[in-house]
Every structure is written in C-alpha cells, then in structure tokens.
Amino acid sequence: MSGNQQVWGVSIVAPSGATAPGGGMLYVRAEVQLYHANGAVPTFPVTGTIASNTNFRTCDQCFQLAIACTQPTGEGCTGDFIATAGSYRFNSGTPNSAAGTLTGEANNLVFRAWDLANDRAVTGQPCIEVSRLTWNARWP
C-alpha cells in the first residue's frame, strides 16, 4: 500500500457456524486486495508468495480476515487477521469501477492475529490456516 496506488478489492462474508453470546449468528469476513502503483493496470496473471514479514500498511497483495462479526454485512467484528504466508494468483481483472471483474485464488494461507492500528502481530493468539480461497467477483 505504499506510494500512489489504486486497489481492487473483494469482500466475502459467510456465516461462521458459531453463535454470539445471547444468541444470533456470527460471521467471518475475508478481504482480498490487489494494489497497483500510479494507476498502472497490472498485467494478468499476477502471481506470488506472501512474505513472512508482510505488514498491513505496505502489502501489495493483501489478504485479511475479520472474525466474530455480528452483522451479515461483515461489520461488528472482534478479531482482525492478515496473511503472512501462502501463495496467490490473480487471474484477471477489469479496471472499471462501474462494471468489472476480479478473479483468482490463494493457497495455504496462514493468517496471524493483527493489531491494525499499530500494524503488528498480536502475540499469544492462534493462527488461522486456509488451504484454498477462490474468488470470482463481478460488479455492479
């Protein structure tokens, strides 16, 4: 996210299967973000491996989880995680905010609990491992 960059992003919200204290469904939100510098559209496919020293402020391909969300829109979450390991492939994308697509997949993601305000790992928290995440987003 460094420099003058633009972003494509996908947000996926799904029921977690857990129930909130006092009742009500909890949700998980996954976010996938592809940044590109100075408005330059990347040449697809964009592939790579997530570095272990990834942080939220400077990642160019960011994968984030929010857990224990109280709303089906992915709001009211109590835990933030970012991926610090895994591989990804952005297959295609359309650089148009009115109508477009973003497709791809990521494999063997390891999400660490993250303090987004201070951009650092939260120690003593378990990791979340996701073997495969795919997206095929279309808008509007």
N, C-alpha and C positions, 0 to 999 in steps of 0.2 A: 504494500500500500504506500510505498514511498514515491516521491516525485509527483508529477502531474499525471494522474492516472484516472481512467474510467473503469467501470465494472459491469460485468454481467453477473447476475445472481439468481439462485433458485432457493426457495424456502419450502421445505416439505414438513408437514405436520401430520402426526399419526397418534392414535391412542396408544398409551404405554402399557395398558393392561393392569395398571395399578390404580388404586382408589385413594383420593385425598382424605386426610383426617376429617371426619364429619360427613363424608360421602362426596360423591362427584368423581368423575373420570379425570385422570391426569394424562397429559400429552407430552410427546417429545417433539422438538423442532430441530431439523437438520438444515444447515445452510451451506451452500456451495457457492463460492465466489471466484471469478476469474477476472483479474485486473490486467489492464494493458496500458502502457505508457503513452502519454501525449496524444491520445485519441487514435493511435495506430491500431487497426484491426489485426489481431493475431492471425497467423497462417495455421489453419487446422490441418491435422490434429495437433493439439497441444498436449504433450505427454511429459511425465516426470515423476520424481520421487520426492516425498516430503522430507525435509531435513529435520534431524532431531533437535536442532537449535531454533526451529521456527518460532516466531512470536507473532502476535496478532497485528501489531502495527506495521510490520514490514512484509508480511506474506504476499506473494503474487497470486498464488492459488491457495485459497483458504477454505478449510472445512471446519465447521463449528457445530456443536450440539448444545442444546439447552434442554434440561430435563425437569421433570415435575412441574410442567406448565399447567396452570389451572384453566386455561381457556382453549377452545378448539382452534383459535386463531394463532396459537403458539405464544401467547402473552402470559405474564404472571409466572415466569419460570424461576426456580430457585437454585439451579446449578448450571454453570457455563463450562464448556469443554472445547478445546481446539485439538486438531490432529497434529501430532508431532512425528508420525511415521506412516508409511503407506505409499502407494503409487496411484497415479491418476491419468486419465485420458479424456480430454475434452474433444469430442468427435467433430462437432460442428456448432456454429452459432451464427445468428443473424443480427448485425448491429443496427437494430431499428427498435426504438422504444415503443412505437405504436403497434407493431406486429412482428413477431420473430420467433426464434427457437434457440435453445441451448441443450445439447445432448452430450452425454458422456458417462463415465463410470470411474469409480475408485475402488481399490482393493487393499485389504489388510490394513485398514486404518486403525491407529491407536490414538484415542482421544484422552488427553490429560485434563484434569480439573484446572480451570484457569481463572485468575483474577483479571478480568478485562480492564478494570480501571487502572491497575498498576502494570498490566501486561506481563504477568509472570505466573508460573505454575503454582498451584496450591499444593503444598506438601501434605503427605499423610492421607491423601484421597485415592481411591481406587481408579484405575483406568477403565475405559470402555473400549472394547475391541469390536470392530465392524468388519466382517470378512468381505462384503461387497455392497456397494451403494451405487445405484444407477439412477439417471435422470433423463427425462425426455420432455422438457418444458416447452410449452407453446403459449404465446400470448397474442392478442388480448384474451 
